[in-house]
Amino acid sequence: MSTDDHEETWSQFRDAVNMTAGELDTWLSTDESTSVGQKSGGGEATGHASGRRIVTILQTKKTDLDDDDYAHMRKVVGYVKRHLAQRPSGDVEGTPWRYSLMNWGHDPEKS
């Protein structure tokens, strides 16, 4: 993958993920975080596992990211865009919709 593709992916990822590594790590330890998402085989939900991977990516120097990291970043960007387009009406503060997005590093209530 070219450096230009990596730069574009990095930019889109940083736009989509509006939580810091610390905020996301703290969120992932909550009951609300583990209460949402599709769990594979009764284990950890896909979004929760993604959140842990996002924390690692955010804590990694940009020059040390590999193609697998960039592939996951593109997956995150796609998920956040699709999920934001499905925003429910009304207050979303305590909704599974918001909690799911937060597992993917985006808090729609954060300015």
MOKA-V349748 format. One record per helix or strand of 3 or more residues. SS is the DSSP state (alpha for helix, beta for strand). FROM is the first residue (numbers start at 1). TO is the last residue. If there is no record, write none. Layout:
<<SS:FROM:TO> <SS:FROM:TO>>
//
This chain:
<<alpha:3:16> <alpha:21:28> <alpha:31:34> <alpha:46:59> <alpha:62:64> <alpha:67:84> <alpha:96:103>>
//
